[in-house]
């Protein structure tokens, strides 16, 4: 029997607000991360501050928000009503303090519990808040949540509003950097959802006149739209939708009170259900739901009184009602689509005809695939039981619902040695490993049938649980882990082609990454430094001096599990796979994976020169 540990009054601690946030940051901002993922903590900090400025705009206070990010310092300035000067310090440093508890001051607000700005304060090495109203201003500064400056209220000629400046604490957010693509997407969503709002980001202007219609037209090229974007608006709801000519899966952008609910929720489920019901009634045919929704690209935004989210980061709506004494979310969205979408289809027969042809085409394709899908599912089920292609994480092995948390990760790797190293060094609670057997097929230009006919693709699809779309995706982070040589690069490209061809929303929603592993180990008797580039190798040699031992890693299998655990856990480095907003998926795949062209040959030769120069 193990020796018991004394449990007395001395074991009981009471933490103040900032200590608790810093000790358990995940409770307030989700995962930490280094900025390589769109749901990393540094973006949540930015969002929490901007959300307050958005609420000011919604309440009629100021039409412009200025956002500046330079290096690691963030500044957000709005021209709203300004925080009441006597409460400036309390609002950013006292829990359960804020204006959103008063429904008269904030209705259908993004945040309701008054935690967001306090979390930003506690998790920042520097935090400054400035409020201007009634020709007066109040300034306060903090470090790690501790008040360092509390100026008196003074006269001011500045425009009214609030300015917050903060620097995320590098002891909590290690090696972090803000990525422009993620910030721009966040700011675009804000203006899509708030027509008339202007956001200036480092001098660049973001503005939208047509709301969710602009979002979809920016998301899918005109040449790929089956019909013009349907844009429907009502009280507390806005919907936009079209169907893609080339995309196989469903794509949804859903929002609640301006919050991007990346994991959906009751409103997204209600929209999918209501769409099917309305379309069936319009055509008076009992089409399969999957045939109606196949290739859909859509956006839905609703406003709810006192919404209930499933976490502080507000990525999934849990509310079932629009508000106290109001209809259910399901009934509200169903009634809206039943009226508005039905009217639109009656008034636009060309769109109605195009939609019906698309549904019938999906029906034919589904029936053609029916037999092979059944065999593929049985094969995938048998494989998951009897082989080691998927080494799952405990989150899923112990949770029958297979819920996706922000920390869940699956590594896709090739070869027994690499798979073995990752499997032995992974965090078994949240990290899974999927082992490829050789190079996957180049699926460019192939139909969805190949996903079921090809064992590797079929098993990968089953492991991710994405056959019916990414709403039930089992892992938040999909990480391609291949060697940094020619073969590894080729395998990486083939896997990316698979996702672009059949599941592009995985990339659009920021789920796909490339694992960076060190190229060199530089060490002496006292210190070991892992280097990811030639520049880092030179810096490490200069730091250690004398003649350190230098090892060049040629493949993942050469790195011992004891070393590897550092590279896939606390010190993990990920490169997100992103789509260039100026290039279509079809054009991208044609260039890289289509027939050889002089342009691609020139591209390969130029980049080969760069690689050779680095290797010398």
C-alpha positions in Angstrom: 0.0 0.0 0.0 1.3 3.4 -0.9 2.2 5.8 1.9 -0.6 8.4 2.6 0.0 12.1 2.2 -1.0 14.5 4.9 -4.0 16.6 4.0 -4.4 19.6 6.4 -5.4 23.2 6.3 -1.9 24.0 4.9 -2.9 22.2 1.7 -5.8 24.6 1.0 -4.9 27.6 -1.2 -7.1 30.4 -2.4 -5.9 32.0 -5.6 -6.7 35.5 -6.6 -8.1 36.1 -10.1 -4.8 36.6 -12.0 -3.1 33.7 -10.3 -5.8 31.3 -11.3 -5.8 32.5 -14.9 -2.1 32.2 -15.2 -2.1 28.7 -13.5 -5.0 27.4 -15.6 -4.9 29.5 -18.8 -6.6 26.7 -20.8 -9.9 27.2 -18.9 -10.0 30.8 -20.2 -8.4 30.8 -23.7 -8.3 27.2 -24.8 -4.9 25.9 -25.8 -1.7 28.0 -25.7 0.3 27.3 -28.9 2.8 29.5 -30.7 0.5 31.1 -33.3 0.7 28.3 -35.9 -3.0 27.4 -35.3 -5.9 29.8 -35.7 -7.3 28.7 -32.3 -4.0 29.3 -30.4 -4.3 31.5 -27.4 -2.6 34.6 -28.8 -5.5 35.0 -31.3 -8.1 34.4 -28.5 -6.5 37.3 -26.6 -6.8 39.5 -29.6 -10.4 38.4 -30.2 -11.4 39.1 -26.6 -10.3 42.7 -26.9 -11.8 43.2 -30.4 -15.1 41.6 -29.2 -15.6 44.5 -26.8 -15.0 47.0 -29.5 -17.5 45.1 -31.8 -20.1 45.3 -29.0 -19.6 49.1 -28.9 -20.2 49.2 -32.7 -23.4 47.1 -32.4 -24.6 49.4 -29.7 -24.1 52.4 -32.0 -20.8 53.5 -30.6 -18.2 54.2 -33.3 -17.9 52.8 -36.9 -14.1 52.3 -37.0 -11.7 50.0 -35.1 -8.0 50.4 -35.4 -5.8 47.3 -34.9 -2.1 47.5 -35.0 0.3 44.5 -34.4 4.0 45.1 -34.5 6.3 42.3 -33.5 4.6 41.0 -30.4 2.7 44.2 -29.3 -1.0 44.5 -30.0 -3.0 47.7 -30.0 -6.8 47.9 -30.4 -8.5 51.3 -30.5 -12.3 51.9 -30.9 -14.3 55.1 -30.9 -17.2 53.8 -28.9 -18.6 55.1 -25.6 -15.5 54.5 -23.6 -15.4 52.6 -20.3 -16.8 54.6 -17.4 -13.7 56.3 -16.0 -14.3 55.4 -12.4 -14.5 51.7 -13.3 -11.5 51.3 -15.8 -9.3 49.4 -13.4 -12.1 47.2 -12.1 -13.3 46.2 -15.6 -10.0 44.8 -16.6 -8.9 43.3 -13.2 -11.9 42.3 -11.1 -13.8 39.1 -11.9 -17.6 39.3 -12.3 -17.3 43.0 -13.2 -18.5 44.4 -16.5 -21.3 46.2 -18.4 -22.6 43.1 -20.0 -24.5 42.0 -16.9 -26.8 44.9 -17.6 -29.0 43.9 -20.6 -29.9 47.5 -21.1 -26.3 48.4 -21.9 -25.5 45.3 -24.0 -28.1 43.3 -25.9 -27.1 40.1 -27.8 -23.5 40.6 -26.9 -20.6 38.4 -27.9 -19.3 38.0 -24.4 -21.4 37.9 -21.3 -19.3 36.7 -18.4 -16.9 39.6 -18.1 -13.8 37.2 -18.2 -12.2 38.0 -21.5 -10.3 41.2 -20.9 -9.2 40.0 -17.4 -7.6 37.0 -19.1 -5.8 39.2 -21.6 -4.5 41.3 -18.7 -3.4 38.4 -16.6 -1.7 36.6 -19.5 0.2 39.7 -20.8 3.6 40.9 -19.7 2.4 44.4 -20.5 -1.2 45.6 -20.5 -2.4 49.1 -20.9 -6.0 50.4 -21.0 -7.0 53.9 -21.9 -10.6 55.2 -21.8 -11.7 58.6 -23.1 -15.2 60.1 -22.6 -16.7 63.4 -21.7 -13.4 65.2 -22.6 -11.6 63.2 -19.9 -9.4 60.2 -19.9 -8.2 57.5 -17.5 -5.1 55.3 -18.0 -4.0 52.2 -16.2 -1.1 49.8 -16.8 -0.5 46.2 -15.6 2.1 43.5 -15.7 1.0 39.9 -15.4 -2.3 41.3 -14.0 -0.5 43.4 -11.3 -1.4 47.1 -11.4 1.8 49.1 -12.1 0.3 52.5 -13.1 -3.0 54.1 -12.0 -3.2 57.6 -13.4 -5.7 60.2 -12.2 -8.5 61.2 -14.4 -7.3 64.1 -16.6 -8.7 66.4 -19.3 -8.4 65.1 -22.9 -9.1 66.4 -26.4 -8.9 63.0 -27.9 -11.9 61.3 -29.6 -13.9 59.2 -27.2 -13.4 55.5 -27.0 -11.2 52.8 -25.6 -7.6 51.8 -26.4 -6.0 48.6 -25.2 -2.4 47.7 -25.7 -0.9 44.3 -24.7 2.1 42.0 -25.1 1.3 38.3 -24.6 3.6 36.9 -21.9 6.4 34.9 -23.6 6.8 32.7 -20.6 3.3 31.4 -21.2 3.1 31.7 -25.1 6.6 30.3 -26.0 8.2 31.3 -29.3 5.0 32.8 -30.5 4.3 35.0 -33.5 1.1 36.4 -35.1 0.4 35.1 -38.6 -1.1 37.6 -41.0 -3.4 35.1 -42.7 -5.2 34.2 -39.5 -5.6 37.8 -38.4 -6.9 38.9 -41.8 -9.5 36.0 -41.7 -10.6 37.0 -38.2 -11.0 40.7 -39.2 -12.8 39.9 -42.4 -15.3 37.8 -40.5 -15.9 40.8 -38.2 -16.8 43.1 -41.1 -18.9 40.5 -42.9 -21.0 40.2 -39.8 -21.2 43.9 -39.1 -22.0 45.8 -42.3 -20.9 49.4 -42.1 -18.0 48.6 -39.8 -14.5 49.6 -40.9 -11.4 47.9 -39.4 -8.0 49.3 -40.1 -5.3 46.7 -39.6 -1.7 48.1 -39.9 -3.2 50.6 -42.3 -5.1 48.1 -44.5 -8.8 48.6 -44.7 -11.4 45.9 -44.1 -15.1 46.7 -44.9 -18.1 44.9 -46.2 -21.4 46.2 -47.8 -23.1 42.8 -48.4 -22.3 40.8 -45.3 -22.3 37.0 -45.7 -22.8 37.3 -49.4 -19.3 38.9 -49.5 -18.0 36.1 -47.4 -19.1 33.4 -49.8 -18.0 35.3 -52.9 -14.6 35.6 -51.3 -14.6 31.9 -50.3 -15.6 30.4 -53.7 -14.6 31.7 -57.1 -17.3 32.8 -59.5 -16.4 30.1 -62.0 -16.9 27.4 -59.3 -20.3 28.6 -58.2 -23.2 26.5 -59.5 -25.5 29.5 -59.2 -25.3 33.0 -57.8 -25.0 33.2 -54.1 -28.4 33.2 -52.4 -28.5 35.9 -49.7 -31.3 36.0 -47.2 -31.8 38.3 -44.3 -34.2 38.7 -41.4 -34.4 39.8 -37.8 -31.5 38.2 -35.9 -30.6 35.9 -38.8 -28.6 36.1 -42.1 -28.0 33.2 -44.5 -25.9 32.9 -47.7 -25.5 29.7 -49.7 -24.5 28.3 -53.1 -23.2 24.9 -54.4 -19.7 24.2 -55.7 -19.3 22.7 -59.2 -16.1 20.8 -58.1 -16.1 20.4 -54.3 -17.3 17.1 -52.9 -18.0 17.9 -49.2 -20.1 20.3 -47.3 -18.7 23.6 -46.1 -20.3 25.8 -43.4 -19.4 29.1 -41.9 -21.5 29.6 -38.8 -21.7 32.5 -36.3 -23.5 33.5 -33.2 -23.6 37.1 -32.1 -20.6 37.8 -34.3 -18.6 34.8 -32.9 -17.2 32.4 -35.4 -18.4 29.0 -34.1 -15.8 26.8 -35.8 -17.2 23.7 -34.3 -20.8 24.5 -35.2 -23.5 23.8 -32.6 -27.3 23.9 -32.4 -27.7 26.6 -35.0 -25.6 24.9 -37.6 -27.4 21.6 -37.1 -30.7 23.4 -37.3 -29.6 25.1 -40.6 -28.6 21.8 -42.2 -31.9 20.2 -41.1 -34.1 23.2 -42.3 -32.3 23.3 -45.6 -33.2 19.7 -46.4 -36.8 20.1 -45.2 -37.3 23.3 -47.3 -35.8 21.8 -50.5 -37.8 18.6 -50.2 -41.0 20.6 -49.8 -40.2 22.9 -52.7 -39.5 20.1 -55.2 -42.1 17.8 -53.5 -39.6 15.0 -53.6 -38.1 13.1 -50.7 -34.5 13.6 -51.7 -31.7 12.1 -49.5 -30.3 14.7 -47.1 -26.7 14.0 -48.2 -27.7 14.6 -51.9 -29.2 18.0 -51.1 -26.2 19.1 -49.0 -23.4 17.6 -51.2 -21.0 20.4 -52.4 -22.9 23.1 -50.5 -20.9 26.2 -49.4 -22.9 28.3 -46.9 -22.9 30.7 -44.1 -25.4 31.3 -41.3 -25.4 34.0 -38.6 -27.9 34.3 -35.8 -28.2 36.6 -32.8 -29.2 35.1 -29.5 -30.0 36.6 -26.1 -27.6 35.3 -23.5 -26.1 32.5 -25.6 -24.6 29.4 -24.0 -21.4 28.2 -25.5 -19.6 24.9 -24.7 -16.4 26.6 -23.7 -14.9 30.0 -22.9 -13.5 30.2 -26.4 -17.0 30.1 -27.8 -16.4 27.7 -30.7 -19.6 25.7 -30.4 -23.1 26.9 -29.5 -25.0 24.9 -26.9 -28.1 27.1 -26.6 -31.4 25.5 -27.7 -33.5 28.7 -27.5 -33.1 32.2 -29.0 -33.6 33.7 -25.6 -36.0 33.8 -22.6 -39.6 33.3 -23.7 -38.4 33.1 -27.4 -38.7 30.2 -29.9 -36.1 27.4 -30.1 -33.1 27.9 -32.4 -34.4 25.0 -34.5 -37.9 26.4 -35.0 -36.6 29.9 -35.6 -34.2 28.8 -38.4 -36.7 26.4 -39.9 -39.4 29.0 -40.1 -37.0 31.5 -41.7 -35.8 29.2 -44.4 -39.2 27.7 -45.1 -40.4 31.2 -46.0 -37.4 33.0 -47.4 -35.6 30.2 -49.3 -38.8 28.9 -50.7 -39.7 32.4 -51.9 -36.3 32.8 -53.5 -36.5 29.6 -55.4 -39.9 30.4 -56.8 -38.7 33.8 -57.9 -35.4 32.5 -59.4 -36.3 29.4 -61.6 -32.8 29.2 -63.1 -31.3 28.7 -59.7 -34.0 26.3 -58.7 -33.3 24.3 -61.9 -29.6 24.3 -61.4 -30.0 23.1 -57.8 -32.3 20.3 -58.8 -29.9 19.0 -61.4 -27.1 19.1 -58.8 -29.2 17.0 -56.4 -30.0 14.5 -59.1 -26.4 14.2 -60.1 -25.4 13.7 -56.4 -28.1 11.0 -56.2 -26.7 9.1 -59.2 -23.1 9.3 -57.9 -24.2 8.1 -54.5 -26.0 5.1 -56.0 -23.0 4.3 -58.1 -20.8 4.3 -55.0 -23.3 2.5 -52.7 -21.8 -1.0 -53.1 -18.2 0.0 -52.9 -18.9 2.3 -49.9 -20.4 -0.6 -47.9 -17.3 -2.8 -48.6 -15.0 0.1 -47.8 -16.7 0.7 -44.4 -16.5 -2.9 -43.5 -12.8 -3.0 -44.5 -12.1 0.1 -42.5 -13.8 -1.3 -39.4 -12.0 -4.6 -39.7 -8.7 -2.8 -40.2 -9.2 -0.6 -37.2 -9.7 -3.7 -35.1 -6.9 -5.9 -36.4 -4.0 -3.8 -37.5 -1.8 -1.0 -36.2 -2.3 1.6 -38.9 -4.1 3.8 -36.4 -2.7 4.1 -32.9 -5.5 6.2 -31.3 -5.3 8.5 -28.3 -7.0 7.9 -25.0 -9.4 10.7 -25.4 -11.1 8.7 -28.1 -10.5 5.2 -26.7 -12.3 6.2 -23.5 -14.9 8.6 -25.0 -17.6 6.8 -27.0 -18.7 10.2 -28.5 -15.3 10.8 -30.1 -15.6 14.5 -29.3 -12.9 16.7 -30.8 -11.0 18.9 -28.4 -8.6 21.6 -29.4 -5.6 19.5 -28.2 -6.4 16.3 -30.2 -3.7 15.7 -32.9 -3.1 12.9 -35.4 0.3 12.5 -37.0 0.3 11.1 -40.5 3.6 9.4 -41.2 5.3 6.9 -43.4 7.6 4.0 -42.6 8.0 1.8 -39.5 10.9 3.7 -38.0 9.3 7.1 -38.1 6.0 5.7 -37.0 7.7 3.9 -34.2 9.6 7.0 -32.9 6.4 9.1 -32.9 4.3 6.4 -31.3 6.8 5.9 -28.4 7.3 9.6 -27.7 3.7 11.0 -28.2 1.3 12.1 -25.5 -1.0 9.1 -25.5 -3.8 11.1 -24.1 -4.3 13.5 -27.0 -2.0 12.4 -29.8 -2.7 9.6 -32.3 -0.5 8.2 -35.1 -1.7 7.0 -38.6 1.0 5.0 -40.5 1.0 5.1 -44.3 2.4 2.2 -46.3 4.6 3.6 -49.0 3.7 6.6 -51.1 0.0 7.3 -51.5 -1.6 7.6 -54.9 -1.7 10.8 -56.8 -5.4 11.4 -56.8 -5.4 14.6 -58.8 -8.4 14.7 -61.2 -9.9 11.5 -59.8 -13.4 11.0 -58.5 -14.5 10.4 -54.9 -14.7 6.7 -55.9 -11.0 6.4 -55.5 -11.2 7.3 -51.8 -13.1 4.0 -51.2 -11.2 1.9 -53.7 -7.8 2.9 -52.3 -7.1 1.2 -49.0 -4.8 4.0 -47.6 -7.3 6.8 -48.4 -10.3 4.8 -47.2 -8.6 4.0 -43.9 -7.4 7.6 -43.4 -10.9 8.9 -44.1 -12.3 6.5 -41.6 -9.7 7.4 -39.0 -10.5 11.1 -39.3 -14.3 10.3 -39.5 -14.9 12.8 -42.4 -16.8 10.7 -44.8 -19.9 12.8 -44.2 -18.0 16.1 -43.8 -15.7 17.6 -41.2 -18.4 18.4 -38.6 -17.5 15.1 -36.9 -13.8 15.4 -37.4 -12.1 13.4 -34.6 -8.9 15.4 -34.4 -8.5 19.2 -34.3 -5.0 19.1 -35.7 -3.9 16.9 -38.6 -0.1 16.9 -38.8 1.9 15.5 -41.8 5.1 14.1 -40.4 7.5 13.0 -43.2 11.3 13.2 -43.7 12.7 16.4 -45.0 14.1 14.8 -48.1 12.9 14.4 -51.7 10.8 11.3 -50.9 9.3 12.9 -47.8 8.5 16.0 -49.7 6.8 14.0 -52.4 4.7 12.0 -49.8 3.8 15.3 -48.2 2.6 16.8 -51.5 0.5 13.7 -52.3 -1.3 13.8 -48.9 -2.0 17.5 -49.3 -3.4 16.8 -52.8 -5.8 14.2 -51.3 -7.1 16.8 -48.8 -7.3 19.6 -51.4 -9.1 17.3 -53.9 -11.7 15.8 -51.6 -11.7 17.7 -48.2 -10.5 21.3 -48.9 -12.5 22.7 -45.9 -10.0 20.9 -43.6 -7.4 23.3 -45.0 -9.7 26.3 -45.2 -10.6 25.9 -41.5 -6.9 25.6 -40.5 -6.7 21.9 -39.4 -3.8 20.7 -41.6 -0.1 21.2 -40.6 3.4 20.1 -41.5 5.6 19.0 -38.7 9.0 20.7 -38.5 11.8 18.5 -37.1 15.3 19.6 -36.4 17.9 19.2 -39.1 20.9 19.4 -36.7 21.8 18.6 -33.1 24.7 20.7 -31.8 26.0 19.9 -28.3 28.8 19.9 -25.9 29.1 18.4 -22.5 26.9 21.0 -20.9 24.2 21.9 -23.4 22.3 20.5 -26.4 20.7 22.7 -29.0 18.4 21.5 -31.8 18.5 23.5 -35.0 15.9 23.7 -37.7 17.9 25.7 -40.3 21.4 26.4 -41.3 21.2 29.8 -39.6 20.2 28.2 -36.3 23.1 25.7 -36.7 25.6 28.6 -37.1 24.2 30.4 -34.1 24.3 27.3 -31.9 28.0 26.7 -32.8 28.8 30.3 -32.0 27.0 30.0 -28.7 28.6 26.8 -27.5 32.1 27.7 -28.8 35.1 25.3 -28.9 34.3 22.4 -31.2 30.8 21.0 -30.4 29.5 17.7 -31.7 27.3 18.2 -34.7 24.8 15.6 -35.9 22.8 15.9 -39.2 19.4 14.1 -38.9 18.6 12.5 -42.3 15.1 11.2 -41.3 12.6 10.9 -38.5 13.6 7.4 -37.7 17.1 8.5 -36.8 15.8 10.6 -33.9 15.5 8.6 -30.7 12.0 8.6 -29.0 13.6 10.3 -25.9 14.6 13.2 -28.2 11.5 13.1 -30.4 9.2 13.7 -27.5 10.4 17.3 -27.3 9.6 18.0 -30.9 6.0 16.8 -30.8 5.0 18.1 -27.4 6.0 21.2 -25.6 8.5 22.4 -28.2 6.5 21.3 -31.3 6.9 23.5 -34.4 4.1 23.4 -37.0 3.8 25.0 -40.3 0.1 25.5 -41.2 -1.0 24.5 -44.7 -2.8 27.6 -46.1 -4.5 28.5 -49.3 -3.4 31.5 -51.2 -6.5 33.7 -51.6 -5.5 34.6 -55.1 -5.2 31.0 -56.4 -8.1 28.5 -56.9 -7.7 24.9 -55.7 -8.1 23.7 -59.3 -5.3 25.9 -60.5 -3.1 25.0 -57.6 -3.5 21.2 -58.2 -3.1 21.6 -61.9 0.2 23.4 -61.5 1.7 21.0 -59.0 0.1 17.7 -59.7 -1.1 17.9 -63.4 0.9 17.3 -66.5 4.5 18.5 -66.6 4.7 22.0 -68.0 7.6 24.4 -68.7 6.3 26.7 -65.9 6.5 23.9 -63.3 10.0 22.8 -64.6 11.2 26.3 -64.1 9.7 26.4 -60.7 11.4 23.1 -59.7 14.8 24.2 -61.1 14.7 27.6 -59.3 13.8 26.0 -56.0 16.3 23.2 -56.4 19.0 25.9 -56.7 17.8 27.4 -53.4 18.0 24.0 -51.7 21.5 23.3 -53.1 22.7 26.7 -51.9 21.4 26.0 -48.4 23.0 22.6 -48.3 26.4 23.9 -49.2 
